[in-house]
Amino acid sequence: MKIGIDIGGTKVAAGLVNEQGEITHKIRVPMSAAGTPAAGFASVANAIEAVYTLAPEVRGSVTGIGLCAPGPLDPKTGVVLNPPNVPCWRGFPLAAETERAFGVPARLDNDANAAALAEVLWGSGLGYANVFYATLGTGIGTGIILDGKIYHGRTGSAAEGGHMTIDYRGPRCGCGKFGCIEALASGPAIALRARGKLAGGAASRMTELAGADEVRAEHVGQAFQEGDPLAKEVLDETAFLLTVWLGNIVDLLEPECMVVGGGVAQMMSPYFEEISRDLPRWAINQRACEIPLVMARYGADAGIAGAGAICR
């Protein structure tokens, strides 16, 4: 049995992960991200203790604690370097501190890397040794599994596929580059494109769903499901952008399977067949359409499952 810890800017999600990848117990506690390093670690410790409170019978039998945290981080040393969303930690030895506090081996990795491994071990990538994983949501995170192992690169910073530029004249991304797929196909990017189309006063179910609020990606998805033509236009364009991006991924990696998760992936799932069919138009590899494009097994619990996976 492993404990998986998923650390974000506002919460710490924690759970027990068994050898079959099932999350048997889970809990969420607030994250003190802007305070002292000790206060930030106290949030993690509180989450671990909360898991033991939920399942006191496992205390003493847990064989590993996995930690997923925002990058940049060093998975080899277990040190969190300087994540923008968790400013309390700068060069913080999170894995070592966790081992010291709980007497259990601890490992640290990027959340997308860890989620990719969970999908290969227990999820939609099961049976494949070489997998490209992407989580499409507020941002776009990716992980690469080669020969059944996470590919970290030279310094642990590999697989930042969300910041691959597909249009150098495109909008500026939060990372500072222009035309990253994250700046074009993430949830906020979809919402921004929808608001641009609505700016001329066009009638749309999206406006009705948003009410007095700004149109968000979930309004686009709901309107699309209800047959709204403008919402379909927004998602058609998003599918095209994702096809261009995945064509580059295929030419670079030629994975055996591509697994996608996250809220935007769920919204875009009706387009998967079309994206797969059109991949050869955007890849030199004319057999690109043979690579399965599938939804991830783990949804909101991907970080917990991934954290459990890196302890194996």
C-alpha positions as CSV (number, residue, x, y, z in Angstrom):
1,M,0.0,0.0,0.0
2,K,1.2,3.5,-0.9
3,I,0.2,7.0,0.1
4,G,-0.2,9.4,-2.9
5,I,0.0,13.1,-2.3
6,D,-1.0,15.7,-4.9
7,I,0.1,19.2,-4.0
8,G,-1.5,22.3,-5.6
9,G,-1.5,26.0,-5.0
10,T,-4.7,25.8,-2.8
11,K,-5.1,22.2,-1.7
12,V,-3.3,18.9,-0.9
13,A,-5.2,15.8,-2.0
14,A,-4.1,12.6,-0.5
15,G,-5.1,9.0,-0.8
16,L,-4.2,5.3,-0.3
17,V,-3.3,3.5,-3.5
18,N,-3.2,-0.2,-3.6
19,E,-1.2,-2.5,-5.9
20,Q,-4.0,-2.5,-8.5
21,G,-4.0,1.3,-8.7
22,E,-7.3,1.6,-6.8
23,I,-7.6,4.6,-4.5
24,T,-9.3,3.2,-1.4
25,H,-9.4,6.3,0.8
26,K,-8.9,9.9,-0.1
27,I,-8.9,13.3,1.6
28,R,-8.3,17.0,0.8
29,V,-6.8,19.7,3.1
30,P,-5.9,23.3,2.5
31,M,-2.4,24.1,1.2
32,S,-0.4,27.0,2.8
33,A,1.4,27.9,-0.4
34,A,2.4,31.5,0.4
35,G,3.7,31.2,3.9
36,T,6.9,29.7,5.4
37,P,8.5,26.5,4.1
38,A,7.5,24.9,7.4
39,A,3.9,25.9,7.0
40,G,3.8,24.5,3.5
41,F,5.2,21.2,4.7
42,A,2.7,21.2,7.6
43,S,-0.1,21.1,5.1
44,V,1.5,18.0,3.5
45,A,2.0,16.4,6.9
46,N,-1.6,17.1,7.8
47,A,-2.8,15.4,4.7
48,I,-0.7,12.3,5.4
49,E,-2.0,12.1,9.0
50,A,-5.5,12.5,7.7
51,V,-5.1,9.4,5.5
52,Y,-3.9,7.5,8.5
53,T,-6.9,8.7,10.4
54,L,-9.2,7.4,7.7
55,A,-7.4,4.0,7.6
56,P,-5.6,3.5,10.9
57,E,-5.0,-0.1,10.1
58,V,-2.4,0.7,7.4
59,R,-0.1,2.6,9.8
60,G,3.1,0.6,9.8
61,S,2.3,-1.2,6.5
62,V,2.6,1.7,4.1
63,T,5.8,1.1,2.0
64,G,6.1,4.4,0.2
65,I,4.8,8.0,0.0
66,G,4.7,9.5,-3.4
67,L,4.6,13.3,-3.8
68,C,3.4,15.2,-6.9
69,A,4.2,18.9,-6.8
70,P,4.2,21.7,-9.3
71,G,7.6,22.2,-11.1
72,P,10.3,23.1,-11.5
73,L,11.6,20.3,-9.3
74,D,14.3,17.7,-9.3
75,P,13.0,14.2,-9.2
76,K,16.4,12.7,-8.5
77,T,17.0,14.6,-5.3
78,G,13.4,15.1,-4.3
79,V,13.9,18.9,-4.1
80,V,11.2,21.4,-5.1
81,L,13.0,24.2,-6.9
82,N,10.9,27.3,-7.5
83,P,7.3,26.6,-8.4
84,P,5.3,29.8,-9.2
85,N,2.1,28.4,-7.6
86,V,3.8,27.3,-4.4
87,P,6.1,30.2,-3.5
88,C,6.7,29.0,0.0
89,W,9.2,26.4,-1.3
90,R,12.5,27.4,-2.9
91,G,15.0,24.6,-3.0
92,F,13.0,22.7,-0.5
93,P,13.9,19.0,0.1
94,L,10.3,17.8,0.2
95,A,11.1,14.0,-0.2
96,A,13.8,14.0,2.5
97,E,11.5,16.0,4.9
98,T,8.7,13.6,4.3
99,E,10.9,10.5,5.0
100,R,12.3,12.1,8.1
101,A,8.8,12.9,9.5
102,F,7.1,9.6,8.7
103,G,9.9,7.0,8.5
104,V,8.7,5.8,5.1
105,P,10.6,6.1,1.7
106,A,9.3,9.1,-0.3
107,R,9.6,10.1,-3.9
108,L,8.9,13.3,-5.7
109,D,7.9,14.0,-9.3
110,N,6.0,16.3,-11.6
111,D,2.3,15.7,-11.6
112,A,2.0,15.0,-15.3
113,N,4.9,12.6,-15.3
114,A,3.5,10.7,-12.4
115,A,0.0,10.6,-13.9
116,A,1.5,9.2,-17.1
117,L,3.1,6.4,-15.2
118,A,-0.2,5.6,-13.4
119,E,-1.9,5.3,-16.8
120,V,0.7,2.9,-18.0
121,L,0.7,0.8,-14.9
122,W,-3.0,0.6,-14.3
123,G,-5.0,2.8,-16.7
124,S,-5.7,3.4,-20.4
125,G,-2.0,3.0,-21.3
126,L,-1.8,-0.5,-19.8
127,G,0.0,-2.9,-22.1
128,Y,2.1,-0.2,-23.8
129,A,5.8,0.5,-23.1
130,N,6.0,3.9,-24.9
131,V,3.2,6.3,-24.2
132,F,2.6,10.1,-24.5
133,Y,0.3,11.5,-21.9
134,A,-1.4,14.9,-21.7
135,T,-3.7,16.5,-19.3
136,L,-5.8,19.2,-20.8
137,G,-7.3,21.7,-18.4
138,T,-6.5,25.1,-17.1
139,G,-3.1,24.4,-18.5
140,I,-1.6,21.6,-20.6
141,G,0.8,19.2,-18.8
142,T,2.4,16.2,-20.5
143,G,4.5,13.2,-19.6
144,I,6.5,10.7,-21.6
145,I,6.9,7.0,-20.8
146,L,9.7,5.2,-22.6
147,D,10.3,1.5,-22.1
148,G,7.9,1.7,-19.2
149,K,9.8,4.5,-17.4
150,I,9.3,8.2,-17.0
151,Y,11.6,10.1,-19.3
152,H,13.0,13.0,-17.3
153,G,15.6,14.4,-19.6
154,R,19.0,15.7,-18.4
155,T,17.9,17.8,-15.5
156,G,14.4,16.5,-14.9
157,S,12.7,19.1,-17.0
158,A,11.7,17.1,-20.0
159,A,8.2,16.6,-21.4
160,E,7.0,20.2,-21.2
161,G,4.8,19.5,-24.2
162,G,2.2,22.0,-23.3
163,H,4.8,24.7,-24.1
164,M,5.6,23.4,-27.6
165,T,5.0,26.4,-30.0
166,I,2.8,25.6,-32.9
167,D,2.3,29.2,-34.1
168,Y,5.2,31.6,-33.4
169,R,2.8,34.5,-34.3
170,G,0.2,33.2,-31.8
171,P,-0.7,34.6,-28.4
172,R,1.8,35.0,-25.6
173,C,1.7,32.1,-23.2
174,G,2.1,32.4,-19.4
175,C,5.6,30.8,-19.8
176,G,6.6,33.8,-21.9
177,K,6.8,32.1,-25.3
178,F,4.4,32.7,-28.2
179,G,1.9,30.3,-29.6
180,C,2.3,27.4,-27.2
181,I,-0.4,24.8,-27.4
182,E,-1.4,25.8,-23.8
183,A,-2.0,29.3,-25.0
184,L,-4.2,28.0,-27.8
185,A,-6.1,25.0,-26.5
186,S,-6.3,25.1,-22.7
187,G,-9.6,25.8,-21.0
188,P,-8.9,29.6,-20.6
189,A,-7.8,29.8,-24.3
190,I,-11.0,28.1,-25.4
191,A,-13.0,30.6,-23.3
192,L,-11.1,33.5,-24.7
193,R,-11.7,32.4,-28.3
194,A,-15.4,32.0,-27.6
195,R,-15.6,35.5,-26.0
196,G,-13.9,36.9,-29.1
197,K,-16.6,35.4,-31.4
198,L,-19.3,36.7,-29.1
199,A,-18.0,40.2,-29.0
200,G,-19.9,41.2,-32.1
201,G,-23.2,40.4,-30.5
202,A,-23.9,37.0,-32.1
203,A,-26.7,35.0,-30.4
204,S,-25.4,31.9,-28.7
205,R,-26.4,29.5,-26.0
206,M,-23.0,30.2,-24.4
207,T,-24.1,33.6,-23.4
208,E,-27.3,32.3,-21.8
209,L,-25.4,29.7,-19.9
210,A,-22.9,32.2,-18.6
211,G,-25.5,34.7,-17.5
212,A,-23.9,37.7,-15.8
213,D,-20.5,35.9,-15.7
214,E,-17.9,35.7,-18.4
215,V,-18.1,32.8,-20.7
216,R,-15.9,29.9,-19.5
217,A,-14.8,26.7,-21.2
218,E,-17.5,24.7,-19.5
219,H,-20.1,26.9,-21.0
220,V,-18.6,26.3,-24.4
221,G,-18.8,22.5,-23.8
222,Q,-22.4,22.6,-22.6
223,A,-23.5,24.7,-25.5
224,F,-21.8,22.4,-27.9
225,Q,-23.6,19.4,-26.4
226,E,-26.9,21.3,-26.9
227,G,-26.1,21.9,-30.6
228,D,-25.0,25.5,-30.5
229,P,-23.2,26.3,-33.9
230,L,-20.9,29.0,-32.5
231,A,-19.7,26.6,-29.7
232,K,-19.1,24.0,-32.3
233,E,-17.0,26.5,-34.3
234,V,-14.9,27.1,-31.2
235,L,-14.3,23.4,-30.6
236,D,-13.7,22.7,-34.3
237,E,-10.8,25.1,-34.2
238,T,-9.6,23.6,-30.9
239,A,-9.6,20.1,-32.5
240,F,-7.6,21.4,-35.4
241,L,-5.0,23.0,-33.1
242,L,-4.7,19.8,-31.1
243,T,-4.3,17.8,-34.3
244,V,-1.4,20.0,-35.4
245,W,0.2,19.6,-32.0
246,L,-0.2,15.8,-31.8
247,G,1.1,15.4,-35.3
248,N,4.4,17.0,-34.1
249,I,4.4,14.7,-31.1
250,V,4.0,11.6,-33.4
251,D,6.9,12.7,-35.6
252,L,9.1,13.3,-32.5
253,L,8.2,10.2,-30.4
254,E,6.0,7.8,-32.4
255,P,4.4,6.5,-29.2
256,E,2.4,3.3,-29.1
257,C,-0.5,5.1,-27.5
258,M,-1.5,8.7,-26.6
259,V,-3.6,9.1,-23.4
260,V,-5.3,12.4,-22.6
261,G,-7.1,13.4,-19.5
262,G,-8.5,16.5,-17.8
263,G,-11.7,18.5,-18.2
264,V,-10.9,19.9,-21.7
265,A,-10.0,16.3,-22.9
266,Q,-13.4,15.2,-21.7
267,M,-15.0,18.1,-23.6
268,M,-13.0,17.3,-26.8
269,S,-13.6,13.5,-26.7
270,P,-16.2,13.6,-29.5
271,Y,-13.4,14.8,-31.7
272,F,-10.9,12.0,-31.0
273,E,-11.9,9.9,-34.0
274,E,-11.6,13.0,-36.3
275,I,-8.2,14.0,-34.8
276,S,-6.8,10.5,-35.3
277,R,-8.1,10.4,-38.8
278,D,-6.5,13.8,-39.7
279,L,-3.1,13.1,-38.0
280,P,-1.4,12.0,-41.2
281,R,-2.0,15.5,-42.7
282,W,0.1,16.9,-39.9
283,A,2.7,14.2,-39.5
284,I,5.4,12.9,-41.8
285,N,4.5,9.5,-40.4
286,Q,1.6,8.3,-42.6
287,R,0.7,5.6,-40.1
288,A,0.0,8.2,-37.4
289,C,-3.7,7.4,-37.5
290,E,-3.0,3.9,-36.2
291,I,-1.8,5.2,-32.8
292,P,-4.7,4.9,-30.3
293,L,-5.9,8.3,-28.9
294,V,-7.8,7.4,-25.6
295,M,-9.2,9.0,-22.5
296,A,-7.3,8.6,-19.3
297,R,-8.6,6.3,-16.6
298,Y,-8.0,8.7,-13.8
299,G,-9.8,12.0,-13.7
300,A,-9.5,14.4,-10.8
301,D,-7.6,11.7,-8.9
302,A,-4.8,11.5,-11.4
303,G,-2.3,13.2,-9.1
304,I,-3.0,10.8,-6.2
305,A,-2.8,7.7,-8.5
306,G,0.4,9.1,-10.1
307,A,2.0,9.8,-6.7
308,G,1.2,6.2,-5.8
309,A,2.7,5.0,-9.1
310,I,6.1,6.6,-8.6
311,C,6.7,4.7,-5.4
312,R,6.5,1.3,-7.2
